[in-house]
Amino acid sequence: MNNLFRKNDSKSALEAQYEAQKIAFAPIIFQVTKSMRDFGILEILQKNDKMGISLKELTKKIDLSEYAIKTLLETSLSADIVKVNNDKYRITKTGYFLQNDTMTKINMNYNHYVNYEGLFHLEESLKQEAPIGLYKTFGDDSSTIYPKLSTLPQKAKKSWFEFDHYYSDTALNEAVDILLDMKPNTILDIGGNTGKFSMNIAKKNKKIKITIADLPEQVSLAKPNIAKNSLENQIDFFPTNILDHQLSLPKNYDIVWMSQFLDCFREEDIIAILKRAREAINTNGKVCIMEPLWDKQRFETSSFCIINTSPYFTALANGYSKMFNATDMQNYIEKAGLKIVNQMDNIGICQSIIICK
């Protein structure tokens, strides 16, 4: 596991008690922090970091009462987001990342607009292995969130896609080059979503023919993007429900590609999908899987983010899937009758690409 989380349980009893209180009050700290960011308080603190800024001065710059700003500042002080000296407030290193770091902004928006209310129903979701948070929050009776994505409230939809794309987009160019080095003529992109990967590889090689296989609702999102980029001659579509294992996939592809896709399913479905992917490749074809394996990360920060995405799957996405570690992924691949011939880790900020025959 790359020595991840090896320093767990190394705190003194007093330090451990303090960490426990941070978890107990985490929902409050989260909402205060988002308010500090969205009201522009963190930005003002950063701009005035050299000299600091007083509460009175802040009330002149922010359209909030002194009471409101003081409430936010004191919680932020306790959470190491701001520091104070001689009644002058300044931003801390943690506050700087909350204000400026792209990953932090995306994670916070995703957790606020997509997950926050739904995770209230996590216990029930765990017991039933059903996304109770999805039903309660978005008033939907779909078995998963995926058919619902195009009709989510605007901020939730925007946050979901920004989160999903951020963790794959950093690996996109490298992943495209890896696949192009295999010199394929045809690619089946299962779970192609908005078509971003297919469009990138089509633009780099005008001879490759690509099929996007996804839910009809997702295909309807991808089609306008393909048309806008004038790639209809290279990219076609295969609308299907990948969970209906009686439905076959198109055949004879050089590569079957799945990016951040298999983590959407339970074990038996993953194995069944991989078996169908195996049947979709030609004699010399490869099944290529890109997933963020939490135990193959360079830094605990990435591993932390990946692991803590799993409860989203439980409460909101489908009720039963989660993020993988490398051993689980290998087991699924072998049970599907495939063999790993190469694995490349640390693609982008967090991805692994597994090539199977």
N, C-alpha and C positions, 0 to 999 in steps of 0.2 A: 504493500500500500504506500510505497514511497515515503515511509516514516510519517504518514499523515496522522495527526491527532495523537501522537505519542506522548505529548506533554499533558494529556488529560489527567486529572486528579493529582496535580502537583501543587495545588494551592494549600495554604494554611486553612484551618477551620474558619477563621474570621473572614478570609478572602473568599472562601467558598460560599459562606452565608451571604456575602455581598453580591456575588454572582447570581445566587438564587433569587435575590430581590430584584436584580436587573431583569431576570426572566419574568418574574411575577408582575412587574410593572411595564413590561415590553410594549403592550398595546398602547399605553398612554404615551410612552416615549416616542413611539413610531408616529402617532398623530401629531404630537407637539413638533417633532422634527420636520414633518411634511409642512406644517403650518409655518414654521420658521423659514423654510425654503420658499414656499409659495407666496407668502406675504412680502418677501424681499428682504427679510431681516438679515439672513446670512450674507446676502450680497452687500448690504450696507456695512456690516461688520467687517467683511473682507476688504472693502474699499477704505475703511478707516482703521485698518489693523495697526498701522504704525503708531498712532497716537491713542487709539481706542475711542470709544464713544459712550456717553452717559445715557442713562434711561431717559432723561429729559430731552436730550438731543434726538434720540430715536423716535420719541413721540411726535416730534416735528416733521419727521421724514416718512412715517408710516401712518396710514389711516386706521389706527387702532388706539384705544384708550391706554393710559399708562398702566392700568390694572391688567389689561390683556397682554401687553408687551412684557410686563414684569413676570406674569405667570409663565409665559413661554420661555423667558430668559432663565428663570430659576430652575425649571425642569431641564433646560439645555445645559445649565451649569452642572447639574447633578449627573448628566449623561456624557460629560466631557466633550460637548459640542461648542461651548463657549468657555472663556475664562474671564475673571474680573480682578482688577487691581486698582485701588484708589477710586472705586466707583466707575471705572472705565471698562467697558466690555470689549473683548476681542475674540476673534474666531480661533478655534483650535485646529490641529491637523485633521482630526475627525470631521469637524465642521467644514473644513476646506473640501474634503472628498464628498461630503453630502451635497455641497453646493456645485462642485465642478466635475466630479467623476461621472462619465457617461454611464458606466455599468451601474453605479449606485442609483442614478436618476431613473434608469429604466427599471431596475428591480423594485424601487420604491413605488413607481407608478403602477407597475404590474400587480404588486401586492395590495395596493390600495384599491384600485378600480376593478380588478378581477377577483382577488382572493379574500379580501378582508372580511366581508360579511359572510361569505360562504364558509370560511373556516370555523365560524361559530358552530357549524354543524358537523365538525370533523368526527366526533365520537360516534354519532349516529351513522355517518358515512362508513366508518371503519367496521361497525357491527354489521351493517347491511351489504357492504361492498357495493355501494351505489352512491352516485354523486348527489347526495341530499342537498349539499350547499348550492349546486346548480339549480335544483328545483326551487329552493326557497328564495334564492337571490334574484334569479333571472326569470322566474315564473315559467319554467319550461319543463315539459315532460319527456324531452328527448333522452335517450339512454346515455348519450355522451354530449360533450360540449361542441364537437366538431361540426355537425350540421347547423349549429346555432351561431357559429362565428360571424357569419356575414350579417346577422341581424342583432348582434349584441349592441347595447348602448354605445354611442360613439367613443366615449373615453375608454370604456372597457375594451372595445374592439381595437382601438389604436394602441393601447397599452399591451394587449395580448400579442399583436403582430410585431410590435417593436421588440418585445422580450424574445419572442420566438426567432426573429431574424437576427437579433444582435449576436446571439451565441453561435449561430451558423454562419453569418455573413463574414465574421473575422477569419473563417476558414475557407470561404468560398473560392477565392482565386487559387489557393494552393490545392484545394480539392479538385477543381476543374483541371489544373495542370496534371495532377496525378492520374486522372481518368484519361486525359488526352494522350499521355505517355503510353497508355495501353492500346492506342490506335483503334478504337472501336468505330464501327460503321453505324451501329444502332444501339440505342440506350432506352431502357424502360425506367422511367422515373416514378417510382411508387410513392404516393403521398407527396406529389409535386407542389401542393399548396398553391401559392400565387404564381408559380412558374419561374421564380427568380433563378434557380440553379439551371434549369433547362435553357433559359434565354442566354445565360452567360456562356454556357458551353456551345450553344448554337452559333453565337456571335464569333467565337474563337475558331470554329471549324465549320465552314459553310456546307460541308459534305455530310455531316452527321445527321441522321434522322432520329428524332426523339419522340417518345410517346409518354404523356403524362397520364398516369392512372390514379384516380382519386374519386372521392365522393362527387356526385353531380353538383352539389352546392359549391364545392371547392373548384371544380372545373369551371363553373360560371364566373368565379373570381379571376381565374387564370386566363380565360379566353380573351378578354379585352386587353390584357397586358401583352399577350402574344401578338394580337392584331396591331396594337399601337407600335410595336417594334418590327412589324412587317416580317414575322417569322412563321407565318402560317404554312409555308412550303416545307419547313424543317420540323415543325412541332405539331403533332396531332394529339388527340385525347382519347382516353378509354375510361368513360364514367363507370364506376363500379363501387360496390360496397365490399371493401377488402375483408370485412368480418364474415361475409357469406362465403364459406369455404367450398360451397358447391359451385361457385362461379369461377371459371378458369380465367387465367390471365392470357394475354397474347403471347405468342411464342417466338423463339429463334432470335433472341437478342444477344449481342456481344456482351453487354453489361446490364445487369439489373441494379439500380441505384436506390438506396433508401437513406435519407438524411433526417435524423432526429424523428424517426417515424416509429420504430419498433417499441420505443418507450411508451407508446400510447396503448399498449395491449397487455393482457395477462399471458402467463407462460404458455398455455396451450395454444393460444391464438398466434403468439410469436412463432412457435415451432411450425404451425400450419402455414403461416404466411411465408416463412423461409422455405418450406417444402414447395410451395407454389412458385416462389422465386427461382428455385432450383430448376423446376420444370420449364420456366420461361427462357432460360439461357440455352444457347446452342452448345455444341460439343466442346468448344474451346472457351465458352463464355465464363464470366465471373459475376458473382454476387458481391457487391460493394456496399458496406454499411458504415455510415458515419453516426457516431453517438458520443456524447460526453460521458466517459466512464469515470466515475467519481474517484476511483482508487488509482487512476493513471494521471493525476494532475501534478503539475510542478509545485503549486502553492496551495496551502490550506484554504485560502480565500475562494478559489475556484471550486474546490471540493465542497466547501461549506454551501455555496450557492446551489450546486447541483443536487446535493443530498436534500436540501430544504425545498426543492421543487417537488419532491415526491408527494407531500401532503396536498398540493394542488390537484394532482391526479386523483387522489382519494376523494376529496370533498367536492371538486368541481368538474374535472375532466371526464371521469368515467367510473370511479369508485374502486378500481382494482389494479391499476398499473403503477409503475415507479421507475426511477432512474436506476441504471445498471451499475454493477461493478464488473470488472473484466472476467471473473470466473463465471458469473451467471451468464454473461453474453456468450462465452465460449461453450458452455453447456447447451444453450439453445441451438447454437449453430451445429454442433455435433449431433444432437438429437434429430435435426432436420436432414441429416445425411450430407452435410457440407463439411469441407475441410478448410481451415484457415491456412492460407499460403503466405500471407504477409499482414502485418499490423503496424501502423504508423501512429504514434501518439504525439500529443502536443501540436496538433494542427490548429492554427488560429489560437484563441485563448484557452480552449478547453477540449477540443474534439479529438477523437481517435477514428481512423479509417481502417476498417477490417476488410481484407480482400479474401474471398472464399471461392473454392472450386467445388 
